[in-house]
Amino acid sequence: MCRDLSGKSAVRRELLDARGLLSPEDVRAAAVVLARQALALPELAEAATVAAYVSVGREPGTRALLDALRVRGVRVLLPVLLPDNDLDWAVYGGAGRLVRAARGLLEPDGPRLGPDAVLEADAVLLPGLAVDGQGMRLGRGGGSYDRVLARLAAAGADPALVVLLYADEVVAHVPREPHDHPVHAVVTPDAVRRFGG
């Protein structure tokens, strides 16, 4: 579905309300298909290191994907939220090695690698609420991933930037600001869409 959305906070509220209507079964079913779609991406199939995140609540599910990447021998980095909303990173050691953290998040219990560890990633899975036709991502508004993207740009790193979403979260337009970065691909249960060269 293509909607023209304006005003970031209003858009976020609308998208989060729509996610709130999803049943646990809907979320689980979508996660299985999302994992299959994402695993077929060359950017992930050829990656030695992937920076990802653990989905919570009704976010498009990442857990099956994290485990499948790990089984393939991919080094999976997961974020650890710092007090200033920046992200540190640690290696994913499996579901049994995740611990509860602030804001209802799940984080790896292993050694912290520092905020610059993301520079080693061949692909970065970014959380989001929507992506538009130009590949612009609307995040949740905390700024953590804006810092990650700025860090990658400042270092000249160019990993594949991929967002997992539900099909109706690919929209005509999202509000953007000068610091926003486009992504390379969005994966939904229905399709993969690529942006740019």
Disulfide bonds with the S-S distance in Angstrom:
none
